[in-house]
């Protein structure tokens, strides 16, 4: 009988992230064991506070164990993610997923890992055409310029960038999007943050009939396909 592999779900915040792993389990069933681990698990409140972004730094949003949302410096978080990956390897993981769509292409780890950023990019590029118009949702105001440049460089026209925390109540956003003619004219909607869940995707699909890209759904199906 084939060994059941263990996938480390490495959040950029603190574990457990049952809001994420519950979505992954819907796709995986019992195919994988899950090791839930966070880059900030071993850090004190003071150490986490010291990772807050300063002006000019790229920022990311994540959750702490108590449910609090925090903003972190992208590049100063990298060593902590690498430590979490090595901890996952020591814990018996066969694979890891870094639960963030930020650019972590230069991470160093002995454990094979998947990054949502390139998976999301290749998925969009394989389905949409060059110059197609996009609506992109990002979690922080500081990511608006980055997201516009990133998706424009990939050959798309970014018609609209919306700032919305993945941890917010989205009812106001849904109402605004439903009645937004600019959104309805785009060819795809990208939730450019791993925090947006499958329920968010299903809600948007009720009033938007073009492709909707949710990275946690894409990467969970990819891992299932290659296991």
N, C-alpha and C positions, 0 to 999 in steps of 0.2 A: 504494500500500500504506500502511495506517495505521501511523504511527510507534509504536514500542514505548515506552510511557511508563516513566519511572523513578520508583520509590517509595523514598523515604528512610525507613528503619526507624530511628527515633531512640530509642535506649534512654536511660534515666536514669542508666546507668552508663557503661561503656567498651565500645567495639567491638573485635573483632567479636563479635556475638551469634549464632553459627551455630546455637545451640540453638533460637532463635526463628525465624531466617530459613529453617531447614530445614522447619519446620512450615508456614510461609507458602508455600514453594515447592511443598509437597504439594498445596495448594489452587490456586495460580496457574499451575503449570507454567512455560511460557515466556511467559506473558502480560505480565509486567512484568520490567524490570530492577530490581535491588535495590541501593540505596546504604546500606550498613551504617555507622551513625555513632552515637557516644555523646556524651552531654552532658558527660562527664568526660574525654573523650579528651585534651584539651590541659592537664589539670590535673596538678600534681605531687602526690606522696603527701601532703605537708603541706597542700596546698590541699584535697584530698579529706577529710583528717582534720578540717579546720576546718568541714566541712559536716555533721558528726555532730550529731544532734539533742540538744538540751538539754531538761531537764524542762519539760513544758508545750508542747513543739513536736510537731506531727504528724510521724510518721516514715514512711519508705519503705525498702524493701530492694531492692538491686540487686546486680549482679555487676561485678567489675573484670576486666581483661584476663587476669589470672593465675588467674581462677576464684574468687577470694575474694569472699565476700558482705559487703556493707557496708550500714550504716544511715545514712540521710541525712535532713536537715531538708527537709520538703516545700517550704515557701515560699522557703527560701534556695537551693533547686535551680532555681527558675523562670528566673532570668537565664541560667543555663547551658543550659537546654533551648532558650530563645529563640535563643541564639547558635548552637546546633547546627542549628536550623531554618534560620537564615540561611546557615550554611555549606552546608547541603543544597541550598538554592536556588542558591547560587553553583556548586555541584557538578553542576548540571543536573537536579535532581529536579523532577518535575512535581507530585508529591504527597508527603506525609509522614504517617507514623503515629507517634504518641508511644507508646512501648511501656510504658504504665503505666495502671492503672485509677484512679489518683488524680485529684482534681479539678484540672484545668488549664484551666478554662473561660476564664481571662483572659489566656492567652498572646497575645503580639503577634508576628505574623510575616507577611511578604509571601508566604509559600508556603502554599498550601492544605494543611490538615492534618486528619486524623481523630483523634478522642480516644476511647479505649475506654470511658471512664466513661459518657457518654451512650448510646453504642451498646449497652453492657451493660444499662443501665437500661431503654431502650426495648424491647429484646428481651424482657426479663423481663416488662415491663408488657404486651406484645402477646400473650404466651402464657399467663401465669398470671392468675388472678382476684384482685381486691382481697380482702384478708384471708386469702389462701392462706398456708400456713406454709412458712417457708424454713429451710434450713440454709445458712449462709454461712461460707466459709473465707477467712481473712485471714492475711497473712504475719507480722504482729507483734502483740504484746499491746497495744501502743498504739493499734491500729486497731479494737479490739473495740467500744469505746463508739461510735466514729464510724460503724462499719458498722451497728451496731444502730439508731442514730438515722436513718441515711441510708435504709435499707430500710424502716424503720417509717414514715418520712415519705412514702415512695412508696406506702403503703397496704397493706403486707404485715405478717404476724406473724412476727417472727424467733424461731424456736423454739430455735435453737442456733447459736452462733458458735464456730468451731474455729480455733485458731491453729496454722498449719503453714507452715514455709518452703517456697517452691516448689522450692528447691534441695536439700531433704532426701530421704532414702530413705523413700518413703511406705508401706512395707509395714506398719509398725505402725499407721498411720492407716487403711489399708484394712481391716485386721483389726478395728479398733475400730468403724469405721463399719458394717461388715457385720453386726455383732452389736448395733447400737444401735437399740433400738425407737423412740426419739424421732426419729432420722433417718428411719427407714422410714415414719414417719407424715407427714413433710413432703411438700409438693407440688413442691418444686424445690430443687436444690442449686446454689449460686453460688460459683464460685472467683473471689473478688474481688481478683485480682492477675494481671497479664499473664504472670507467670512460670510459671503452671500450663499445661502443654502438652497436646496432643491425646492423647498416650499416657496421661496422668493421667485424662483424660475417659473413655477407653476402659476403663481399669481400674475406675473407679467404676461404669461402666455394667454391669459384670458382676454387681453385686449391688444396684444401685439403678435401678429401672425408670421413674423420673419424669424430667422434663426436667433436664438438666445444662448449665449455662451456662459456657462457657470463652471468655473475651473474644477471645483471638487467633484462634479459629476463626470467631467471629461477625464480627469486623472484616475478616478476610481475604476472607470471602465477600461482604461488603458492598462492598468496593472492587472486587472482581471483577465485581459486578453493575452498577456505575455507570461502569466504565471505557469 
